[in-house]
Amino acid sequence: MSHTAIMLIAGIALLIVLRLAIRDGRRATRLFILLWLIVSIGNLLVGVLYAGYGWAEEAAIWILVFGAPAAVAVAAALFGADSES
């Protein structure tokens, strides 16, 4: 399994844990976005500084690694069962 796939699974897993642990879905989403931003930037820096990838290569992957779980989190907050209409 690729490192990118592992990071995507980890992001979704973190989102699930936070949504189950925190009753307020919007608060859980905000916390997830903050934590996932920190984790994904750390992953980008490891790729550039230690794995030898270029900034442009890692930035393209970072958009996927951060963006996909963040989009799921935002969609869950907007369209989830606990959202207010």
Protein Blocks (a to p, Z undefined) as FASTA:
>chain_A
ZZklmmmmmmmmmmmmmmmmpmblmlmmmmmmmmmmmmmmmmmmmmmmmnopafklmmmm
mmmmmmmmmmmmmmmmmmmmkbcZZ
